[in-house]
Amino acid sequence: MLSVMFMKSETKELKTFQKLSIEDACEITFTLETHYQRINKKANADFFILDEEDQEVYSGTLSLGSGRALHVVDHIKQKLALLKMDDIQEARKRSFLEQLDKEVPDHLKVVDDPPSSLEETTENHMQMNEAPILSTRNRRLIYGGGILSLLILSATCFSTVATSQDRAETIQDLQKQVKLEQKITGTYEKAILGDSEGALKRLSSIDEQSRLTKEQKNVYMSLLIDQKKYKKAIQLQENHPEVVESMISKRGDINALKEFQQTFPSSNGAFDLAYHEQRWEDMIRQSGVEMTDKRYEMKAYGYLKLDKVKEAKEAAAHIQNQGLNQKIETYEKMKKEIEATKKQVEEEQKKDPKDEKKIQSLTDQQKKQEEALKNL
């Protein structure tokens, strides 16, 4: 299921860095859009669309009160409608939009070709019945497991120009910046639609690397990792190999992580590789590791695999992760159930005469419990 996270907002009504369902995000942005139009107010909000693994698959800036879009999904549909695509790219786009639209409340669904005003949209969307476009095999849009975002050009540059019209040099500089942003935006359009080689080639030709945002650098780095150009990826991150290693580890690509660790060895890499290869003892013994929330979670999980519940709790205490705490509690409960079943088997074995059917039944039950614990 997709979700929305607002990263920066000019309005207090939108809370930043909190995941929202598509349904809730549409309801909130629709309410704000309607209210802001009524009071003649405008506000921008930067947002991400996240997939089930919290990877960014779309990035944009919503202009509330402008009358351009009914809500956040309507905004995305309008932006993607402007892209020129071949048949394969069009299928990927429709798959992404279909996945989004399924989670939009029925009363907020809009037509594919949005009207020019909010009033017209509000009147039309009540008459719209959406139909599925693609089969389920086309529903996955994320390219290569990496972070691929479609970066929408912000209106910030243009508003700055409006306040600096008496300064020709400033206007020229901003126009140059806009051209660069347009070039970068086109590159990410290629990336999200699957043309990684074309996107990487265009990014490599951009001289102004220092002008890339953190988000843009992450997408560029993801493409470099796809092509195993690790040295270039490290240079892009100002010679911080741990950033590149962390991204590879999050992907769970064991072969890529092993290859990177051989070329750029580190304690972090050794820890992460041991986790992915399920070498729990090696992972626990690794020293000099930069512990993050994710690595504390990995460490706690490793301790559970080694049947060290106390140590798992100690690792989990470093972070606030309800899911991890619940897993540890479930592990303890399942261990107790297994011990209780074992005790029952032992007691039945001592009886004379023995109830072989009951013993077999309890033995089978114990095996199932142990298998469930193993797969926890």
ROKE-117472 format. One record per atom (N, C-alpha, C): residue in one letter; x, y, z. Coordinates in steps of 0.1 Angstrom, whole numbers, padded with zeros to 4 digits, always signed. Atoms other than C-alpha are relative to their C-alpha. Example, Ala and Ser with C-alpha at 12.3 -4.5 7.8 and 13.67 -1.06 7.14 Angstrom:
2
A+0009-0012+0000A+0123-0045+0078A+0009+0012+0000S-0009-0011+0000S+0137-0011+0071S-0008+0011+0008
end
This chain:
376
M+0008-0012+0000M+0000+0000+0000M+0009+0012+0000L-0008-0013+0001L+0013+0035-0009L-0004+0009+0011S+0003-0010-0011S+0015+0063+0016S+0006+0014-0004V-0004-0014+0003V+0022+0101+0016V+0008+0005+0013M-0007-0007-0011M+0048+0120+0037M+0003+0014-0004F-0004-0014+0003F+0050+0158+0037F+0013+0003+0007M-0014-0003-0005M+0086+0169+0041M+0001+0015+0004K-0001-0015-0003K+0081+0207+0041K-0013+0006-0004S+0013-0006+0002S+0050+0227+0044S-0001+0015+0005E+0002-0014-0004E+0040+0264+0045E-0013+0002+0008T+0012+0000-0008T+0009+0255+0064T+0000-0009+0012K-0001+0008-0012K+0006+0242+0099K-0010-0011+0000E+0010+0011+0001E-0024+0221+0090E+0005-0013-0005L-0007+0012+0005L-0001+0196+0073L+0012-0003+0008K-0011+0003-0008K+0021+0179+0097K+0011-0007-0008T-0012+0006+0008T+0056+0170+0083T+0005-0012+0007F-0007+0012-0004F+0075+0137+0086F-0010-0010+0007Q+0010+0010-0005Q+0043+0117+0094Q-0006-0007-0012K+0006+0008+0011K+0031+0089+0071K-0015+0001+0000L+0015+0000+0001L-0005+0093+0059L-0004-0010-0011S+0006+0008+0010S-0026+0069+0039S-0003+0009-0012I+0005-0008+0011I-0035+0080+0004I-0013+0006+0002E+0014-0005-0003E-0071+0083+0015E+0001+0012+0009D-0001-0011-0010D-0062+0106+0045D+0006+0012-0007A-0007-0011+0006A-0038+0127+0024A-0009+0007-0010C+0009-0007+0010C-0065+0133-0003C-0011+0008+0008E+0010-0007-0007E-0091+0142+0023E+0005+0014+0006I-0006-0012-0006I-0068+0167+0041I+0003+0011-0011T-0004-0010+0010T-0054+0183+0009T-0012+0006-0007F+0012-0005+0006F-0089+0186-0006F-0006+0010+0009T+0006-0009-0009T-0102+0203+0025T+0008+0013+0000L-0009-0012+0000L-0072+0227+0026L-0001+0008-0014E+0001-0006+0013E-0075+0234-0012E-0013+0008-0001T+0013-0007+0001T-0112+0243-0009T+0000+0012+0010H+0000-0011-0010H-0106+0264+0023H+0009+0012-0005Y-0010-0010+0005Y-0076+0283+0008Y-0005+0008-0012Q+0006-0007+0011Q-0094+0291-0024Q-0011+0010+0005R+0011-0008-0006R-0123+0305-0003R+0006+0013+0006I-0006-0012-0007I-0100+0328+0017I+0011+0006-0008N-0010-0005+0009N-0077+0335-0013N+0014+0000+0006K-0013+0003-0005K-0046+0320+0003K+0007-0011-0007K-0008+0011+0007K-0018+0299-0012K+0011-0005+0009A-0011+0006-0008A+0007+0276+0004A+0006-0012-0008N-0006+0011+0006N+0032+0251-0010N+0004-0011+0010A-0003+0011-0009A+0039+0216+0005A+0008-0010-0008D-0008+0011+0007D+0067+0192-0006D-0004-0013+0006F+0004+0013-0004F+0058+0156-0004F+0007-0012-0007F-0004+0012+0006F+0069+0120-0011F-0011-0010-0001I+0009+0012+0000I+0049+0090-0022I+0009-0012+0004L-0008+0011-0004L+0063+0060-0004L-0007-0014-0003D+0006+0013+0003D+0059+0023-0012D-0001-0008+0013E+0002+0008-0012E+0053-0006+0012E+0013-0001+0009E-0012+0001-0007E+0090-0006+0022E+0006+0014+0003D-0004-0014-0003D+0091+0032+0028D+0011+0006-0010Q-0009-0005+0010Q+0111+0038-0004Q-0008+0011-0008E+0006-0011+0007E+0104+0071-0022E-0002-0004-0015V+0002+0003+0014V+0088+0065-0056V-0005+0012-0008Y+0004-0012+0006Y+0076+0100-0063Y+0002+0012+0009S-0003-0012-0008S+0085+0135-0051S-0006+0012-0008G+0006-0012+0007G+0066+0167-0058G-0003+0011+0010T+0004-0012-0008T+0054+0201-0046T-0014+0003-0003L+0014-0003+0002L+0017+0207-0041L-0003+0014+0003S+0003-0014-0002S+0004+0242-0045S-0015+0001+0005L+0013-0001-0005L-0026+0246-0022L-0006+0013-0002G+0007-0013+0002G-0052+0272-0029G+0001+0006-0014S-0002-0005+0013S-0041+0276-0065S-0011-0004-0010G+0011+0004+0009G-0071+0258-0080G+0005-0010-0011R-0005+0009+0010R-0048+0236-0101R-0003-0015+0002A+0003+0014-0003A-0056+0203-0084A-0009-0001+0012L+0009+0002-0011L-0083+0190-0062L+0006-0005+0012H-0007+0005-0011H-0060+0171-0040H+0014-0006-0004V-0014+0004+0003V-0025+0155-0039V+0001-0010-0011V+0000+0010+0011V-0033+0125-0062V-0004+0007-0013D+0003-0007+0012D-0050+0148-0087D+0012+0008-0005H-0012-0007+0004H-0018+0169-0087H+0009-0009-0007I-0009+0010+0006I+0003+0138-0095I-0005-0004-0014K+0006+0004+0013K-0021+0128-0123K+0002+0011-0010Q-0002-0011+0010Q-0019+0162-0139Q+0015+0001-0004K-0014-0001+0003K+0019+0163-0137K+0004-0011-0010L-0004+0012+0008L+0024+0128-0152L-0007+0001-0014A+0007-0001+0013A-0002+0136-0179A+0008+0008-0010L-0008-0009+0009L+0023+0162-0193L+0012-0007-0006L-0011+0007+0005L+0050+0136-0199L-0002-0007-0013K+0001+0007+0013K+0057+0123-0234K+0006-0014+0002M-0004+0013-0003M+0059+0085-0233M-0003-0010-0012D+0003+0010+0010D+0062+0054-0255D-0010-0010+0007D+0010+0009-0005D+0038+0025-0250D+0003-0007+0013I-0004+0007-0013I+0058+0007-0223I+0000+0010+0011Q+0000-0010-0010Q+0063+0039-0204Q-0014+0004+0004E+0014-0003-0003E+0027+0047-0207E-0007-0010+0009A+0006+0011-0008A+0018+0013-0192A+0005+0001+0014R-0005-0002-0014R+0041+0019-0162R-0007+0012+0007K+0007-0011-0006K+0026+0053-0157K-0014-0003+0005R+0014+0003-0003R-0009+0040-0158R-0001-0010+0012S+0000+0009-0011S+0000+0012-0134S+0001+0007+0013F-0002-0008-0012F+0013+0037-0109F-0012+0008+0004L+0012-0009-0002L-0017+0060-0113L-0012-0009+0005E+0011+0009-0004E-0041+0030-0110E+0001-0004+0014Q-0002+0003-0014Q-0025+0020-0078Q-0003+0011+0010L+0003-0012-0008L-0028+0055-0064L-0016+0002+0000D+0014-0003+0001D-0064+0059-0076D-0009-0010+0007K+0008+0010-0008K-0076+0027-0059K-0001+0004+0014E+0000-0004-0014E-0068+0043-0026E-0007+0014+0002V+0006-0013-0002V-0085+0077-0033V-0015-0003+0003P+0014+0002-0004P-0119+0080-0016P-0009+0002-0013D+0009+0000+0012D-0148+0075-0041D-0005+0015-0003H+0006-0013+0002H-0162+0110-0036H+0011+0011-0004L-0010-0010+0004L-0128+0126-0045L+0007-0005-0013K-0005+0005+0013K-0121+0106-0077K-0002+0011-0011V+0002-0010+0011V-0115+0129-0107V+0003-0007-0013V-0002+0005+0013V-0114+0124-0144V+0014+0001-0004D-0014+0000+0004D-0081+0118-0162D+0004+0013-0006D-0003-0013+0005D-0082+0151-0180D-0006+0010+0009P+0006-0009-0010P-0087+0176-0152P-0005+0013-0005P+0005-0013+0004P-0109+0206-0157P+0009+0012+0004S-0009-0011-0002S-0095+0241-0155S-0003+0007+0014S+0003-0007-0012S-0112+0251-0122S-0004-0010+0010L+0004+0009-0011L-0119+0235-0088L-0015-0002-0001E+0014+0002+0000E-0156+0242-0092E-0004-0010-0010E+0004+0010+0011E-0158+0223-0125E+0004-0014+0004T-0005+0013-0005T-0137+0195-0110T-0010-0006+0010T+0009+0004-0010T-0160+0193-0080T-0013-0005-0006E+0013+0004+0006E-0191+0191-0102E+0002-0013-0008N-0001+0012+0008N-0176+0164-0125N+0004-0012+0007H-0005+0012-0006H-0159+0141-0101H-0011-0009+0006M+0011+0007-0006M-0192+0131-0086M-0006-0010-0011Q+0006+0008+0010Q-0202+0116-0120Q+0010-0010-0006M-0011+0008+0006M-0169+0097-0126M+0000-0014+0006N-0001+0014-0004N-0167+0059-0124N+0014-0005-0005E-0013+0005+0004E-0131+0046-0124E+0000-0014-0004A-0001+0014+0004A-0123+0014-0142A+0015-0005+0000P-0014+0005+0000P-0091-0008-0138P+0005+0000-0015I-0006-0001+0013I-0067-0003-0167I+0009-0011-0004L-0011+0010+0003L-0039-0028-0164L-0002-0013+0009S+0000+0013-0008S-0034-0064-0151S+0009+0002+0012T-0007-0001-0013T-0019-0070-0117T+0015-0002-0002R-0015+0002+0002R+0015-0080-0132R+0007+0013-0004N-0007-0013+0004N+0021-0043-0142N-0001+0010+0012R+0003-0010-0010R+0013-0028-0108R+0013+0004+0007R-0012-0004-0007R+0049-0026-0095R+0008+0009-0008L-0006-0010+0008L+0065+0006-0107L+0015+0003+0005I-0013-0004-0005I+0096+0009-0085I+0012-0007-0008Y-0011+0005+0008Y+0128+0005-0106Y+0011-0005+0008G-0012+0006-0006G+0155-0018-0095G+0001+0000+0015G-0001+0000-0014G+0146-0017-0059G+0006+0012+0006G-0006-0012-0005G+0162+0017-0056G-0009+0011+0003I+0009-0012-0003I+0149+0051-0046I+0000+0008-0014L+0002-0006+0013L+0135+0065-0079L-0011+0010+0002S+0010-0011-0002S+0117+0099-0077S-0002+0008-0012L+0002-0009+0010L+0101+0121-0102L-0001+0014+0006L-0002-0013-0007L+0112+0156-0091L-0007+0011-0009I+0008-0010+0007I+0087+0183-0101I+0006+0014+0003L-0007-0014-0001L+0101+0218-0108L-0008+0009+0009S+0007-0009-0010S+0092+0241-0079S-0002+0014-0006A+0002-0014+0005A+0078+0276-0084A+0008+0010+0008T-0008-0009-0008T+0103+0290-0060T+0008+0009-0008C-0008-0008+0008C+0126+0302-0087C-0007+0011-0006F+0007-0011+0007F+0099+0321-0105F-0005+0010+0010S+0005-0010-0010S+0086+0338-0073S+0012+0009+0004T-0012-0008-0003T+0122+0349-0066T+0003+0010-0012V-0002-0009+0011V+0124+0363-0101V-0009+0012+0000A+0010-0011+0000A+0092+0383-0096A+0004+0011+0010T-0004-0010-0010T+0108+0400-0066T+0013+0007-0003S-0013-0005+0003S+0140+0408-0084S+0001+0004-0015Q+0001-0003+0014Q+0129+0421-0118Q+0009+0011-0004D-0009-0011+0003D+0151+0451-0115D+0015-0004-0001R-0014+0004+0000R+0183+0430-0114R+0002-0010-0011A-0001+0008+0012A+0191+0416-0148A+0009-0012+0003E-0009+0011-0003E+0220+0395-0135E-0007-0011+0008T+0007+0010-0008T+0198+0378-0109T-0010-0008-0009I+0009+0007+0008I+0172+0370-0135I+0007-0010-0009Q-0007+0009+0008Q+0198+0355-0158Q+0005-0012+0008D-0004+0011-0008D+0212+0334-0130D-0011-0010+0003L+0011+0009-0003L+0178+0321-0121L-0005-0007-0012Q+0004+0006+0013Q+0169+0314-0157Q+0010-0012-0002K-0009+0011+0001K+0201+0293-0158K-0003-0012+0009Q+0003+0010-0010Q+0191+0275-0126Q-0013-0008-0005V+0013+0006+0005V+0156+0268-0141V+0003-0010-0011K-0004+0009+0011K+0172+0253-0172K+0006-0013+0005L-0007+0011-0006L+0194+0231-0151L-0011-0009+0007E+0010+0008-0006E+0164+0220-0130E-0009-0007-0010Q+0008+0007+0010Q+0144+0212-0161Q+0008-0012-0006K-0008+0011+0005K+0173+0191-0174K+0000-0012+0011I+0000+0010-0011I+0174+0173-0140I-0013-0007+0001T+0013+0006-0001T+0137+0168-0139T-0003-0010-0012G+0001+0009+0011G+0137+0153-0174G+0007-0013+0002T-0008+0012-0003T+0164+0129-0162T-0007-0009+0009Y+0007+0009-0009Y+0143+0116-0133Y-0013-0005-0006E+0012+0006+0007E+0113+0112-0156E+0005-0012-0007K-0005+0012+0007K+0135+0088-0176K+0002-0011+0011A-0003+0011-0010A+0146+0070-0144A-0013-0007+0005I+0012+0007-0006I+0111+0064-0130I-0007-0008-0010L+0006+0008+0011L+0100+0051-0164L+0009-0011-0005G-0008+0012+0003G+0128+0026-0165G+0012+0002-0009D-0012-0002+0008D+0154+0042-0187D+0012+0004+0008S-0010-0003-0009S+0182+0040-0162S+0013+0004-0007E-0012-0004+0008E+0210+0042-0188E+0000+0014-0005G+0002-0014+0005G+0196+0073-0204G+0001+0010+0011A+0000-0009-0011A+0191+0089-0170A+0014+0002+0005L-0014-0001-0006L+0226+0081-0158L+0009+0007-0010K-0009-0007+0010K+0242+0094-0190K-0003+0015+0001R+0004-0014-0001R+0223+0127-0187R+0006+0006+0013L-0005-0005-0013L+0232+0130-0150L+0015+0002+0000S-0015-0001+0000S+0269+0124-0157S+0005+0012-0008S-0004-0012+0008S+0269+0153-0182S-0003+0013+0007I+0003-0013-0007I+0257+0178-0156I+0012+0004+0008D-0012-0004-0007D+0287+0198-0144D-0003+0005+0014E+0003-0006-0012E+0269+0215-0116E-0005-0010+0011Q+0004+0010-0009Q+0268+0185-0093Q-0002+0005+0014S+0002-0006-0013S+0271+0207-0062S-0014+0006+0001R+0013-0006-0001R+0237+0221-0071R-0011-0010+0000L+0010+0010-0002L+0219+0188-0069L-0004+0000+0015T+0005+0001-0014T+0197+0185-0038T+0004-0014+0005K-0003+0013-0007K+0202+0156-0013K-0009-0011-0007E+0009+0009+0006E+0172+0139-0028E+0005-0004-0014Q-0004+0003+0014Q+0185+0142-0064Q+0013-0008+0001K-0012+0008-0001K+0219+0129-0053K-0002-0014+0004N+0004+0014-0004N+0203+0099-0037N-0005-0008-0012V+0005+0007+0012V+0185+0091-0070V+0012-0003-0009Y-0012+0002+0008Y+0218+0096-0089Y+0008-0012+0005M-0008+0010-0007M+0236+0074-0064M-0007-0014-0003S+0007+0012+0002S+0209+0047-0068S+0003-0005-0014L-0003+0005+0014L+0215+0046-0106L+0014-0004-0001L-0014+0004+0000L+0253+0045-0101L+0001-0014+0006I-0001+0013-0007I+0248+0015-0077I-0005-0011-0010D+0005+0009+0009D+0227-0002-0103D+0010-0005-0010Q-0011+0003+0010Q+0256+0000-0127Q+0013-0004+0006K-0012+0004-0008K+0281-0010-0100K+0011+0010-0001K-0010-0010+0001K+0299+0023-0104K+0001+0006+0015Y-0001-0003-0015Y+0307+0024-0066Y+0009+0012+0003K-0010-0011-0002K+0337+0048-0068K-0007+0013-0003K+0007-0012+0004K+0316+0074-0086K-0011+0004+0010A+0010-0002-0010A+0288+0069-0061A+0006+0006+0013I-0007-0005-0012I+0312+0075-0032I+0004+0015-0002Q-0005-0014+0003Q+0326+0107-0048Q-0013+0009+0000L+0012-0008+0000L+0290+0119-0052L-0004+0003+0014Q+0004-0002-0015Q+0285+0115-0014Q+0012+0006+0007E-0011-0007-0007E+0317+0136-0007E+0009-0010+0007N-0009+0010-0005N+0338+0105-0002N-0004-0006+0014H+0005+0007-0011H+0316+0089+0024H-0005-0014-0004P+0004+0013+0005P+0315+0052+0015P-0011-0007+0008E+0010+0006-0009E+0293+0043+0045E-0014+0004-0005V+0013-0004+0005V+0264+0062+0028V-0004-0010-0011V+0003+0009+0011V+0267+0040-0003V-0002-0014+0005E+0002+0013-0005E+0271+0009+0017E-0013-0002+0007S+0013+0000-0006S+0240+0017+0037S-0011-0002-0010M+0010+0001+0010M+0219+0021+0006M+0000-0014-0006I-0001+0014+0005I+0232-0013-0008I-0006-0009+0010S+0005+0008-0010S+0224-0029+0025S-0015+0000+0001K+0015-0001+0000K+0188-0016+0025K-0006-0007-0011R+0006+0008+0012R+0183-0032-0009R+0000-0015+0003G+0000+0015-0002G+0192-0066+0005G+0007-0007-0011D-0007+0006+0011D+0214-0073-0025D+0013-0006+0006I-0012+0005-0007I+0239-0097-0009I+0012+0000-0009N-0011+0001+0009N+0261-0101-0040N+0006+0014-0002A-0005-0014+0002A+0264-0063-0045A+0007+0005+0013L-0006-0004-0013L+0271-0058-0007L+0013-0007+0002K-0013+0007-0001K+0298-0085-0008K+0010+0006-0009E-0009-0006+0010E+0314-0069-0039E+0005+0013+0006F-0003-0013-0005F+0313-0035-0023F+0010-0001+0013Q-0007+0002-0012Q+0327-0048+0010Q+0015-0005-0003Q-0014+0005+0004Q+0357-0065-0008Q+0008+0012-0005T-0008-0011+0006T+0366-0032-0025T+0001+0011+0010F+0000-0011-0011F+0357-0008+0004F-0004-0006+0013P+0003+0007-0013P+0359-0029+0036P-0003+0010+0011S+0003-0009-0012S+0344-0014+0068S-0007-0009+0010S+0007+0008-0011S+0330-0026+0101S-0015+0000-0003N+0015-0001+0003N+0295-0014+0090N-0003-0010-0010G+0003+0010+0010G+0297-0035+0059G+0001-0014+0004A-0001+0013-0005A+0309-0065+0077A-0012-0004+0008F+0012+0002-0009F+0280-0062+0102F-0012-0003-0009D+0012+0001+0009D+0254-0057+0074D+0001-0013-0008L-0001+0012+0008L+0268-0085+0053L-0003-0013+0008A+0003+0012-0009A+0268-0110+0082A-0014-0001+0003Y+0014+0001-0003Y+0232-0101+0089Y-0007-0006-0012H+0007+0005+0012H+0221-0107+0053H+0003-0014-0003E-0004+0014+0002E+0240-0140+0051E-0003-0009+0012Q+0005+0007-0012Q+0225-0150+0085Q+0011-0006+0008R-0011+0005-0009R+0259-0154+0102R-0001+0008+0013W+0004-0007-0012W+0245-0143+0135W+0012+0002+0010E-0011-0001-0010E+0276-0150+0157E+0010+0011-0006D-0009-0010+0005D+0298-0130+0133D-0005+0014+0001M+0006-0014-0001M+0274-0101+0133M+0001+0005+0014I+0000-0004-0014I+0272-0100+0170I+0014+0004+0005R-0014-0002-0004R+0310-0101+0174R+0007+0012-0007Q-0006-0011+0008Q+0317-0073+0149Q+0001+0013+0009S-0002-0013-0008S+0332-0042+0166S+0001+0012-0009G-0002-0013+0007G+0335-0006+0156G-0012+0003-0010V+0012-0002+0009V+0300-0006+0140V-0007+0013+0004E+0008-0012-0003E+0281+0027+0137E-0014-0004+0001M+0013+0005-0002M+0249+0017+0153M-0011+0010-0003T+0012-0008+0003T+0217+0031+0138T-0012-0008+0005D+0012+0006-0005D+0181+0023+0147D-0002-0014-0008K+0001+0012+0008K+0181-0002+0118K+0009-0011+0005R-0010+0010-0005R+0213-0019+0131R-0004-0006+0014Y+0005+0005-0013Y+0199-0022+0166Y-0011-0010-0002E+0011+0010+0003E+0169-0039+0152E+0006-0013-0006M-0006+0011+0006M+0191-0062+0131M+0007-0008+0011K-0007+0007-0010K+0212-0070+0162K-0009-0008+0010A+0009+0007-0009A+0182-0078+0184A-0006-0012-0007Y+0005+0012+0008Y+0169-0101+0156Y+0010-0011+0000G-0011+0009+0000G+0203-0118+0155G+0001-0008+0014Y+0000+0006-0014Y+0202-0124+0193Y-0012-0010+0001L+0012+0009+0000L+0167-0140+0189L+0004-0013-0007K-0004+0011+0008K+0181-0163+0163K+0010-0009+0008L-0010+0007-0008L+0208-0173+0188L-0007-0004+0013D+0007+0003-0012D+0181-0178+0215D+0005+0007+0012K-0005-0008-0011K+0195-0150+0236K-0010+0012+0002V+0011-0009-0001V+0163-0132+0246V+0004+0013+0008K-0004-0011-0008K+0179-0110+0273K+0008+0010-0008E-0008-0009+0008E+0205-0096+0249E-0008+0007-0011A+0009-0005+0010A+0178-0091+0223A-0008+0012+0006K+0007-0011-0007K+0158-0069+0248K+0009+0011+0002E-0009-0011-0002E+0189-0049+0256E+0003+0008-0013A-0002-0006+0013A+0195-0042+0219A-0012+0008-0004A+0013-0006+0004A+0158-0033+0214A-0002+0012+0009A+0003-0011-0009A+0159-0009+0244A+0007+0013-0005H-0006-0012+0005H+0181+0015+0224H-0009+0007-0010I+0009-0007+0010I+0153+0023+0200I-0015-0002+0004Q+0015+0001-0002Q+0115+0028+0200Q-0006-0007-0012N+0005+0008+0011N+0102+0000+0178N-0010-0010+0005Q+0010+0009-0006Q+0069-0015+0188Q-0001-0013-0007G+0001+0013+0007G+0070-0041+0161G+0011-0010+0005L-0011+0009-0005L+0104-0054+0173L-0003-0005+0014N+0004+0004-0013N+0092-0054+0209N-0010-0011+0000Q+0011+0010+0001Q+0061-0074+0199Q+0006-0013-0005K-0006+0013+0005K+0083-0099+0180K+0007-0007+0012I-0007+0006-0011I+0104-0104+0211I-0010-0007+0010E+0010+0005-0008E+0073-0109+0232E-0006-0013-0005T+0006+0012+0006T+0059-0134+0207T+0010-0011+0001Y-0010+0011-0001Y+0092-0153+0207Y+0000-0006+0014E+0000+0005-0014E+0091-0156+0245E-0012-0009+0002K+0012+0007-0001K+0055-0168+0243K+0001-0014-0007M-0002+0013+0008M+0063-0194+0216M+0009-0010+0007K-0010+0009-0007K+0093-0207+0236K-0007-0007+0012K+0007+0006-0011K+0071-0213+0266K-0010-0011-0004E+0009+0010+0005E+0045-0231+0245E+0007-0013-0004I-0008+0012+0004I+0072-0254+0231I+0005-0007+0012E-0004+0006-0013E+0085-0261+0266E-0011-0008+0006A+0012+0006-0005A+0050-0269+0277A-0003-0013-0007T+0003+0012+0008T+0045-0293+0248T+0011-0011+0003K-0011+0010-0003K+0079-0310+0255K-0003-0007+0013K+0003+0006-0013K+0069-0315+0291K-0012-0010-0001Q+0011+0009+0002Q+0036-0331+0280Q+0005-0013-0007V-0005+0012+0007V+0055-0355+0257V+0008-0009+0010E-0008+0007-0010E+0079-0365+0285E-0010-0007+0010E+0010+0006-0010E+0049-0371+0309E-0007-0012-0006E+0006+0011+0007E+0032-0393+0283E+0009-0012-0002Q-0010+0011+0002Q+0064-0413+0277Q+0001-0008+0013K-0002+0007-0013K+0065-0422+0314K-0012-0009+0004K+0012+0007-0003K+0030-0436+0314K+0001-0015-0005D+0001+0014+0004D+0023-0473+0313D-0014-0005+0001P-0005+0000+0014P+0007-0482+0290P+0000+0014-0006K-0002-0013+0006K+0017-0454+0267K-0011+0002-0011D+0010-0004+0011D-0008-0436+0244D+0008+0005-0012E-0009-0003+0011E+0012-0437+0212E-0006+0011-0009K+0007-0010+0009K-0014-0417+0192K+0002+0014+0006K-0001-0013-0007K-0013-0389+0218K+0014+0005+0000I-0014-0004+0001I+0025-0389+0219I+0004+0005-0014Q-0003-0004+0014Q+0027-0387+0181Q-0007+0013-0003S+0007-0013+0002S+0001-0359+0181S+0008+0012+0007L-0008-0011-0007L+0021-0339+0207L+0013+0002-0006T-0013-0001+0007T+0054-0346+0189T-0002+0008-0013D+0002-0008+0012D+0039-0332+0156D-0003+0014+0004Q+0002-0014-0004Q+0026-0302+0175Q+0012+0007+0004Q-0012-0006-0004Q+0060-0296+0189Q+0008+0004-0012K-0008-0002+0013K+0076-0298+0154K-0006+0013-0006K+0006-0012+0006K+0051-0272+0141K+0003+0012+0008Q-0003-0012-0008Q+0057-0249+0170Q+0015+0004-0002E-0014-0003+0002E+0095-0251+0165E+0002+0006-0014E-0001-0006+0014E+0091-0244+0128E-0005+0014-0001A+0006-0014-0001A+0069-0214+0135A+0010+0009+0007L-0010-0008-0008L+0096-0201+0160L+0012+0003-0010K-0011-0002+0009K+0123-0206+0134K-0003+0010-0011N+0004-0009+0011N+0103-0186+0108N-0004+0014+0005L+0005-0012-0006L+0095-0158+0132L+0009+0012-0005
end
